[in-house]
Amino acid sequence: MDPDALKSLSTLLFWGVLFFLMMRFGCGAHIMGGHGHHGGHGEAGDTGEGQAKDPVCGMAVDRDQSTAASVYRGKTYYFCSTSCRDKFEKEPAKYAAAPSRDEHEHGGHHHG
């Protein structure tokens, strides 16, 4: 491979990696569902650094690793699974409200 082609390839690779990192961890993450590191963005169910509570089943969810999220009334909710997200999206007002202690201690749940 000649030096000019190698330089072009390395430049393309550099910009590609930079683009990926910005979309995954930078401002592009807001477009892709949010990463939750900035305060004041309306994160719901915050249980600590990078953690949220699934409003449907109550499980702790890592916002950075969550594969399912939904925005309701300007707040982002994170879910342990797409089935919990789908239940939330059918009745968001039911799950967005603070659950009572009885609703919270429902035992296990099934993702079937």
Secondary structure, DSSP 4 states (H G I P E B T S, - for coil): --HHHHHHHHHHHHHHHHHHHHHHHSTHHHHTT----STTS-B-SEEETTEEE-TTT--EEETTT-SEEEEETTEEEEESSHHHHHHHHHSHHHHHSPPPHHHH--------
